[in-house]
Amino acid sequence: MRKLARQTLICIDPGHAKNTPGKRAGNPVFYEYEGNRRVARKLRTLLERAGFRVMYSCDLNNPNDLSLEGRARAARNAGADLFISIHTNAVNDTSVRGTETFIHTNSKASEDVARAVQDCLVKAIGQRNRGVKRANFGVLRNTYQHMLSILTEADFFTNPTARQWMFQESFDYAYAQAVAQGVCDYYKVEYPSDVIESKPVQDKTPVPEPIVTEDVGAAIVRVKANELWVYNKPDWNARYFTVKKDEAFTVMKELMVNDHKMYQLKSGLFITANTKYVELDGRVEAVSKNPATGTTSQSIRPYPGYPIRLTSPQMRDTNGRTDIQAVQRAVKVNPDGWYGPISERAVRNYQTRQGLIVDGIVGPQTWNHMF
């Protein structure tokens, strides 16, 4: 049973600090930790106005980083009910944009609040919905067994257009308001009515449907050594900076460099694969809930590339395809692989219940809502 807002303690975790490696980009330089702390302060104000009790995981006035365990310990010691880690994202490809929310690999309880926040973030930021995902990130690993725990990545500061917006206060408001709205939706609390909605100061394009992203299924590598070099190319002499124990990174592939294994990271950097110094620590997986059945799977079923509709003769699954059967199971009719009047009527009922366009056609919007 969910607590009342006045009984609920929320711990806001503004990710990183001034000297966290790699969490900066551009000229002038955008420091992720500064943006995270600005959003955290605005989020606290909104949540407190909604009636929640709020704390921070670390001292926002201290530019020095607090360890991931230290942040989690602060939340555990205070008896927090929800842990929200605020971040913006980075990747080597500067064209990438999008919004994603993480829960721990083994967490079940946190999925609903993650979905509520992710839905609001996608609407506010107006970029690609990269989905709710699972990962073994340190702050999630150290909190999920004690409280609800999520980590948000609003957009990519490595993208020049996104970064330009992140320098503006309107981004901080949009981010904070979206997270606060998602939390209020989850706890069924009225969002503060006196909040002035912030309008994004940027060119917005239509929000695409959720997709399977390139990092789903990738392994997470965690540092075991107290300190370890990261390299800017697959060369043992190309030392770039050091990372510390328990930092975790997404692995894109493994390669051999002078008879020793190296991991190429999602960021485009490289790290040793020697198990004396690092260990593989889970995988990044998409979390997809079927609204029709309430069941959860570990992957998003991709849209087949064509609409499923009533035709004469009836559409049917052929050559090993199971797209129509998947739809039939989602709307709870006999999965015979034939899309006839019964299936169409069931899809229309589903579209009505979910607030979608009611046409009996399983196009991209209906498909992605189902899967």
Salt bridges, closest charged atoms under 4 A:
ASP13 OD1 - ARG71 NH1 2.55
GLU32 OE1 - HIS16 NE2 3.74
GLU32 OE2 - HIS87 ND1 3.34
GLU48 OE2 - ARG44 NE 2.98
ASP65 OD1 - ARG71 NH2 2.70
GLU69 OE2 - ARG73 NE 3.67
GLU69 OE2 - ARG76 NH2 2.63
ASP81 OD1 - LYS3 NZ 2.86
GLU100 OE1 - ARG130 NE 2.84
GLU100 OE1 - LYS133 NZ 2.62
GLU111 OE2 - ARG115 NE 3.22
GLU111 OE1 - ARG134 NH2 3.73
ASP112 OD1 - LYS289 NZ 2.93
ASP155 OD2 - ARG97 NH2 2.62
GLU169 OE2 - LYS42 NZ 3.52
ASP172 OD2 - ARG38 NE 2.86
ASP194 OD1 - ARG49 NH2 3.04
GLU214 OE2 - ARG130 NH2 3.61
ASP215 OD2 - ARG130 NH2 3.66
ASP215 OD1 - LYS133 NZ 2.86
ASP215 OD2 - LYS266 NZ 2.98
GLU227 OE2 - LYS244 NZ 3.76
ASP246 OD1 - ARG222 NH1 2.50
GLU254 OE2 - LYS261 NZ 3.58
GLU279 OE2 - ARG222 NH2 2.23
ASP281 OD2 - ARG141 NH1 3.31
ASP281 OD2 - ARG222 NE 2.73
ASP323 OD1 - ARG301 NH2 3.54
ASP323 OD2 - ARG321 NE 2.58
GLU344 OE2 - ARG348 NH2 3.66
